[in-house]
Amino acid sequence: YFTMELLQNAKPLDEAAREQPLPQRVDLLLQILQALTYLHQRGVLHRDLKPGNILVVDGASGPQVKLLDFGLALLAKGLQTERAEVAGTLGYIAPEVLTGGYASPASDLFSVGVMAHEILTGEHPLGPLPTAQLVQGFLAPRPLFFDDERLGQALSAVLRRALERNPAQRYGDAALFAHELARATGLPPLQETLDIRDSFLQAASFQ
């Protein structure tokens, strides 16, 4: 059997972010990235990040993100997995994974980039494409994101990097993604928790 915390009155990420002002939407994304900072430092790749797997509940200091569904997660040595079957949800799977490549922190963060685009602009990066065409859309050579006047130059630059098709040009570090997202929107970075600090110590290599 499986047990977990009871999440009362929880809402999926997209529903919780709807109608919220920009700072609150960005705060939800920062919380997701903080959770991934912890997971990646512990050698865990989620591999199925999407709005339905991220619930938002009312916390003591405001909306609080809960990251769920680790059924496809992998433990990766050095965060480099063996080649595995394509796993995840179409529309959020990174291009390199769709073509049989390795899952990595960058592939998890691509999924966050897709969700960020949805939350901040109100639509998927590929627009209202039918599910059957999403794979072709992600693998096409054109960029997935162009600067959006509604978001401004700094925030557009963060989204553009998050949605790079080439993982080497994309964010590979959740903490850096969070730092640049907060800076682009003028928000303070989230406080580093003791768990986050401990995850860095656990992942550190000592000579």
Secondary structure in CASP SS format (residue, H / E / C, confidence):
PFRMAT SS
TARGET T0000
AUTHOR 0000-0000-0000
METHOD secondary structure of the structure
MODEL  1
Y C 1.00
F C 1.00
T C 1.00
M C 1.00
E C 1.00
L C 1.00
L C 1.00
Q C 1.00
N C 1.00
A C 1.00
K E 1.00
P E 1.00
L H 1.00
D H 1.00
E H 1.00
A H 1.00
A H 1.00
R C 1.00
E C 1.00
Q C 1.00
P C 1.00
L H 1.00
P H 1.00
Q H 1.00
R H 1.00
V H 1.00
D H 1.00
L H 1.00
L H 1.00
L H 1.00
Q H 1.00
I H 1.00
L H 1.00
Q H 1.00
A H 1.00
L H 1.00
T H 1.00
Y H 1.00
L H 1.00
H H 1.00
Q H 1.00
R C 1.00
G C 1.00
V E 1.00
L E 1.00
H C 1.00
R C 1.00
D C 1.00
L C 1.00
K C 1.00
P H 1.00
G H 1.00
N H 1.00
I E 1.00
L E 1.00
V E 1.00
V E 1.00
D E 1.00
G E 1.00
A C 1.00
S C 1.00
G E 1.00
P E 1.00
Q E 1.00
V E 1.00
K E 1.00
L E 1.00
L C 1.00
D C 1.00
F C 1.00
G C 1.00
L C 1.00
A C 1.00
L E 1.00
L E 1.00
A C 1.00
K H 1.00
G H 1.00
L H 1.00
Q C 1.00
T C 1.00
E C 1.00
R C 1.00
A C 1.00
E C 1.00
V C 1.00
A C 1.00
G C 1.00
T C 1.00
L C 1.00
G C 1.00
Y C 1.00
I C 1.00
A C 1.00
P H 1.00
E H 1.00
V H 1.00
L H 1.00
T C 1.00
G C 1.00
G C 1.00
Y C 1.00
A C 1.00
S C 1.00
P H 1.00
A H 1.00
S H 1.00
D H 1.00
L H 1.00
F H 1.00
S H 1.00
V H 1.00
G H 1.00
V H 1.00
M H 1.00
A H 1.00
H H 1.00
E H 1.00
I H 1.00
L H 1.00
T H 1.00
G C 1.00
E C 1.00
H C 1.00
P C 1.00
L C 1.00
G C 1.00
P C 1.00
L C 1.00
P C 1.00
T H 1.00
A H 1.00
Q H 1.00
L H 1.00
V H 1.00
Q H 1.00
G H 1.00
F H 1.00
L H 1.00
A C 1.00
P C 1.00
R C 1.00
P C 1.00
L C 1.00
F C 1.00
F C 1.00
D C 1.00
D C 1.00
E C 1.00
R C 1.00
L C 1.00
G C 1.00
Q H 1.00
A H 1.00
L H 1.00
S H 1.00
A H 1.00
V H 1.00
L H 1.00
R H 1.00
R H 1.00
A H 1.00
L C 1.00
E C 1.00
R C 1.00
N C 1.00
P H 1.00
A H 1.00
Q H 1.00
R C 1.00
Y C 1.00
G C 1.00
D C 1.00
A H 1.00
A H 1.00
L H 1.00
F H 1.00
A H 1.00
H H 1.00
E H 1.00
L H 1.00
A H 1.00
R H 1.00
A H 1.00
T H 1.00
G C 1.00
L C 1.00
P C 1.00
P C 1.00
L C 1.00
Q C 1.00
E C 1.00
T C 1.00
L H 1.00
D H 1.00
I H 1.00
R H 1.00
D H 1.00
S H 1.00
F H 1.00
L H 1.00
Q H 1.00
A H 1.00
A C 1.00
S C 1.00
F C 1.00
Q C 1.00
END
